[in-house]
């Protein structure tokens, strides 16, 4: 993954640019410290979508402070420019000082998941959920378990996520995929019925429904699922891949193959 770095020299330009802008956010006052000014400017720039300049400001603010709030903002800014290695370093630094910092644990787990370290992600996200349970954390934990082929644990994690955020269709779809990967096809299709019946259902979720139906041996029903902007030939390709994936014996390898298909 390409890493994009911002330069600290942008700080001066940002000050000049913001001084001439009309904004509804509060402007820094004379009583604010330089560090507080940097953090406010960084947040303003970040809201405008300039991730690179925001990172430069957060880097400067964090240089002279071990404040975990500032360090965590820096970590997220690094993630925003795809500097996962740099973000991981910051999260680990925060955790050295405070091993139970839920935000740092969740951030580290998310990066481990993106980097392919599913086992590390399980450790970090489990610890994060123990400190500050959330639907987002449990959803990522379930994904990590799926990548390890541990479908029962994945189901448990996704179910906990749904208990916290029952309306999340993506989480319900993930639960159905975990059930299907584990061979619980009737349960998986039942789980998906609420998703496809929702007016908020999206294309990727319909693809996942067709994949689950095909995995369960219901090829005709899978073909009957209407997926917007998908040709019959394109659907046949996906359904053929789903049929092949279900024959994979190793649960982790099967999960990865199905995940690639279900991503649409």
Backbone torsions as a table, in degrees:
resi	resn	phi	psi	omega
1	UNK	NA	128.8	-177.3
2	UNK	-69.6	139.8	179.3
3	UNK	-104.6	134.6	-179.6
4	UNK	-118.1	122.9	-175.8
5	UNK	-109.9	144.4	174.4
6	UNK	-100.8	157.1	-178.1
7	UNK	-105.2	140.8	-176.4
8	UNK	-66.7	-22.4	-178.1
9	UNK	-64.2	-13.5	179.6
10	UNK	-66.6	-16.4	-175.3
11	UNK	-55.0	-49.5	-178.4
12	UNK	-60.8	-42.3	179.5
13	UNK	-63.8	-35.8	179.3
14	UNK	-65.2	-42.8	178.7
15	UNK	-58.6	-44.4	179.9
16	UNK	-65.7	-43.2	-177.8
17	UNK	-63.8	-43.9	-176.6
18	UNK	-71.0	-27.3	-179.0
19	UNK	-66.4	-23.2	-179.6
20	UNK	-101.9	6.8	-176.1
21	UNK	-101.0	146.4	170.2
22	UNK	-88.8	126.9	-178.6
23	UNK	-145.0	149.0	180.0
24	UNK	-85.8	-11.3	-178.7
25	UNK	-77.9	157.2	-178.4
26	UNK	-67.4	135.1	179.2
27	UNK	-85.3	150.2	177.6
28	UNK	-59.0	142.9	179.9
29	UNK	-105.6	168.0	-178.2
30	UNK	-64.9	-25.9	-177.0
31	UNK	-78.5	-13.3	-177.7
32	UNK	-74.5	146.2	175.1
33	UNK	-73.3	162.7	177.3
34	UNK	-58.2	-38.8	-179.0
35	UNK	-65.4	-41.5	178.3
36	UNK	-65.2	-37.8	177.2
37	UNK	-62.1	-44.7	179.7
38	UNK	-59.4	-44.8	-178.4
39	UNK	-64.3	-41.0	179.8
40	UNK	-67.5	-43.2	178.4
41	UNK	-62.8	-42.1	179.6
42	UNK	-60.7	-43.7	-179.9
43	UNK	-64.9	-39.7	178.2
44	UNK	-62.4	-46.9	-179.3
45	UNK	-64.9	-39.5	179.6
46	UNK	-61.3	-40.8	178.5
47	UNK	-64.6	-27.2	177.9
48	UNK	-81.2	-4.8	176.1
49	UNK	93.1	8.8	180.0
50	UNK	-95.5	81.8	-174.6
51	UNK	-65.4	-37.3	-177.5
52	UNK	-64.6	-46.2	179.6
53	UNK	-67.8	-38.8	177.2
54	UNK	-59.6	-42.0	178.9
55	UNK	-60.4	-43.7	179.4
56	UNK	-57.7	-40.6	-179.7
57	UNK	-70.5	-42.5	177.7
58	UNK	-64.3	-39.1	177.9
59	UNK	-58.8	-43.7	-178.2
60	UNK	-67.7	-40.7	179.5
61	UNK	-65.0	-35.7	-176.4
62	UNK	-80.0	-14.1	-175.7
63	UNK	-58.8	-38.7	-174.4
64	UNK	-111.0	18.7	-178.0
65	UNK	-144.0	136.5	174.1
66	UNK	-100.1	11.1	178.5
67	UNK	-54.6	120.9	-176.8
68	UNK	-61.2	-29.6	178.2
69	UNK	-62.3	-44.9	179.3
70	UNK	-68.5	-41.7	-179.2
71	UNK	-63.5	-39.3	179.9
72	UNK	-69.4	-35.3	175.3
73	UNK	-64.8	-37.6	177.1
74	UNK	-63.7	-44.4	-179.9
75	UNK	-59.4	-44.5	-179.7
76	UNK	-66.9	-34.9	177.7
77	UNK	-65.9	-37.5	176.7
78	UNK	-67.0	-39.8	175.5
79	UNK	-59.9	-37.9	-176.6
80	UNK	-64.0	-23.8	177.3
81	UNK	-106.3	19.2	175.9
82	UNK	67.3	22.8	174.1
83	UNK	-91.4	74.4	-176.3
84	UNK	-67.0	-38.0	179.4
85	UNK	-63.2	-43.6	179.1
86	UNK	-65.5	-39.9	178.6
87	UNK	-65.0	-41.9	179.2
88	UNK	-60.1	-40.6	178.6
89	UNK	-59.0	-42.8	179.6
90	UNK	-66.9	-45.8	179.4
91	UNK	-58.3	-42.3	-179.8
92	UNK	-66.4	-36.5	178.3
93	UNK	-63.7	-43.1	177.6
94	UNK	-62.0	-41.0	-176.9
95	UNK	-71.3	-25.3	174.7
96	UNK	-62.0	-41.9	-179.6
97	UNK	-79.8	-33.2	-178.6
98	UNK	-141.4	89.8	-175.6
99	UNK	-61.9	-17.2	-177.0
100	UNK	-103.6	15.0	179.2
101	UNK	-69.4	108.7	-173.1
102	UNK	-63.0	-38.7	-178.2
103	UNK	-67.0	-40.4	178.5
104	UNK	-68.4	-39.4	177.8
105	UNK	-63.0	-43.9	179.6
106	UNK	-66.3	-40.3	179.1
107	UNK	-64.5	-43.7	178.4
108	UNK	-63.0	-44.4	179.9
109	UNK	-61.7	-38.9	179.1
110	UNK	-63.8	-42.2	179.0
111	UNK	-67.7	-41.3	177.7
112	UNK	-60.4	-38.8	178.7
113	UNK	-64.5	-45.2	179.1
114	UNK	-65.1	-30.7	-177.3
115	UNK	-85.7	-3.2	178.5
116	UNK	91.7	4.8	178.1
117	UNK	-92.5	76.3	-175.6
118	UNK	-65.6	-36.2	180.0
119	UNK	-64.9	-44.7	176.8
120	UNK	-63.5	-38.7	179.3
121	UNK	-62.1	-40.2	178.2
122	UNK	-60.0	-45.1	-179.1
123	UNK	-61.7	-48.8	-175.9
124	UNK	-67.9	-44.3	-176.6
125	UNK	-72.0	-32.8	175.0
126	UNK	-63.1	-43.5	177.7
127	UNK	-64.3	-40.9	179.0
128	UNK	-63.1	-42.9	179.7
129	UNK	-64.5	-31.9	177.7
130	UNK	-68.3	-29.1	179.9
131	UNK	-87.9	-43.0	-176.0
132	UNK	-148.8	78.6	-176.6
133	UNK	-60.4	137.1	177.4
134	UNK	-150.1	159.7	177.2
135	UNK	-61.1	-39.1	-178.8
136	UNK	-63.0	-44.4	-178.3
137	UNK	-67.2	-44.3	-179.6
138	UNK	-66.6	-33.2	178.2
139	UNK	-65.2	-44.0	178.0
140	UNK	-67.1	-36.7	177.6
141	UNK	-63.0	-42.3	177.4
142	UNK	-61.5	-40.3	178.0
143	UNK	-62.6	-41.4	178.2
144	UNK	-61.9	-41.7	178.5
145	UNK	-65.4	-38.0	177.3
146	UNK	-60.2	-43.8	-179.0
147	UNK	-64.5	-22.7	176.5
148	UNK	-89.7	-4.5	-178.2
149	UNK	78.5	13.2	-179.2
150	UNK	-95.1	76.4	-170.1
151	UNK	-68.2	-32.9	179.2
152	UNK	-64.8	-44.8	177.8
153	UNK	-65.0	-36.7	178.2
154	UNK	-63.1	-44.3	178.5
155	UNK	-58.9	-42.8	180.0
156	UNK	-61.4	-44.4	-178.7
157	UNK	-65.6	-45.0	179.6
158	UNK	-65.3	-36.6	177.9
159	UNK	-64.2	-39.3	177.0
160	UNK	-65.3	-38.3	177.4
161	UNK	-62.1	-41.6	-179.7
162	UNK	-69.2	-30.9	176.2
163	UNK	-63.9	-32.7	179.9
164	UNK	-83.7	-41.1	-178.3
165	UNK	-129.9	77.1	-172.4
166	UNK	-64.9	-18.5	-177.4
167	UNK	-89.7	1.0	-176.4
168	UNK	-76.9	106.9	-178.1
169	UNK	-68.9	-34.8	178.7
170	UNK	-63.3	-40.4	179.3
171	UNK	-66.0	-41.4	178.0
172	UNK	-63.8	-37.9	177.0
173	UNK	-64.9	-41.6	177.4
174	UNK	-60.7	-40.2	177.3
175	UNK	-61.6	-43.8	179.5
176	UNK	-62.5	-40.9	178.3
177	UNK	-63.9	-41.4	177.6
178	UNK	-61.6	-41.6	178.2
179	UNK	-63.9	-41.7	-179.8
180	UNK	-67.7	-42.6	179.0
181	UNK	-61.2	-33.0	178.3
182	UNK	-82.9	3.1	177.0
183	UNK	86.5	9.3	-179.8
184	UNK	-93.7	68.7	-171.4
185	UNK	-67.2	-45.8	178.0
186	UNK	-59.4	-40.4	179.4
187	UNK	-65.7	-39.8	-178.9
188	UNK	-64.6	-44.3	-179.5
189	UNK	-67.5	-35.6	176.3
190	UNK	-63.9	-42.3	178.3
191	UNK	-60.6	-37.4	-177.1
192	UNK	-75.9	-20.1	-176.4
193	UNK	-60.9	-38.7	178.4
194	UNK	-66.6	-32.7	178.9
195	UNK	-68.0	-52.2	-174.8
196	UNK	-72.2	-18.2	177.6
197	UNK	-82.9	-12.1	-177.2
198	UNK	-76.6	141.8	174.4
199	UNK	-67.4	-12.6	-179.5
200	UNK	-94.5	3.3	-177.7
201	UNK	-58.8	141.2	-178.2
202	UNK	-114.1	166.4	-174.3
203	UNK	-54.9	-46.2	-176.7
204	UNK	-62.7	-32.9	179.6
205	UNK	-71.9	-34.3	175.4
206	UNK	-67.6	-38.1	175.5
207	UNK	-60.9	-44.7	179.6
208	UNK	-62.0	-37.2	178.2
209	UNK	-63.1	-45.4	178.2
210	UNK	-61.6	-40.5	178.8
211	UNK	-61.8	-45.5	-179.8
212	UNK	-63.3	-42.1	177.8
213	UNK	-61.3	-41.7	-179.7
214	UNK	-67.8	-39.1	177.9
215	UNK	-62.0	-31.1	-178.2
216	UNK	-84.7	2.5	178.3
217	UNK	90.0	5.6	-178.0
218	UNK	-97.2	68.1	-174.0
219	UNK	-61.8	-43.9	-178.6
220	UNK	-64.3	-41.6	177.8
221	UNK	-64.7	-37.1	178.5
222	UNK	-63.8	-42.3	179.4
223	UNK	-66.1	-27.2	-177.0
224	UNK	-78.6	-11.6	178.9
225	UNK	-70.4	122.5	179.8
226	UNK	-82.6	117.4	176.9
227	UNK	-112.7	113.9	-178.1
228	UNK	-54.2	139.0	175.4
229	UNK	61.6	27.2	175.2
230	UNK	-119.0	126.7	179.1
231	UNK	-76.6	163.5	177.3
232	UNK	-61.4	-39.4	179.3
233	UNK	-65.4	-40.7	178.9
234	UNK	-64.1	-39.7	178.3
235	UNK	-66.3	-40.4	179.6
236	UNK	-61.2	-38.0	178.8
237	UNK	-61.7	-46.2	-179.9
238	UNK	-64.6	-42.1	-178.8
239	UNK	-68.2	-34.9	176.2
240	UNK	-65.5	-41.8	177.7
241	UNK	-63.5	-38.3	178.8
242	UNK	-64.6	-41.3	178.7
243	UNK	-64.0	-38.3	178.6
244	UNK	-70.0	-38.6	-176.0
245	UNK	-65.7	-35.6	-176.5
246	UNK	-67.1	-18.8	178.9
247	UNK	-81.5	-9.0	179.1
248	UNK	-70.9	126.6	-173.6
249	UNK	-77.1	-42.9	-176.8
250	UNK	-69.7	122.6	-175.8
251	UNK	-59.8	-40.5	-178.7
252	UNK	-66.2	-43.1	178.7
253	UNK	-66.2	-39.0	177.4
254	UNK	-63.3	-41.9	-179.7
255	UNK	-62.7	-41.5	-179.6
256	UNK	-67.3	-40.0	179.6
257	UNK	-64.2	-44.2	-179.7
258	UNK	-69.0	-36.4	177.0
259	UNK	-60.3	-39.2	177.4
260	UNK	-64.7	-40.2	179.7
261	UNK	-69.5	-47.2	-174.2
262	UNK	-67.9	-18.6	178.9
263	UNK	-68.6	-13.3	174.7
264	UNK	75.1	NA	NA
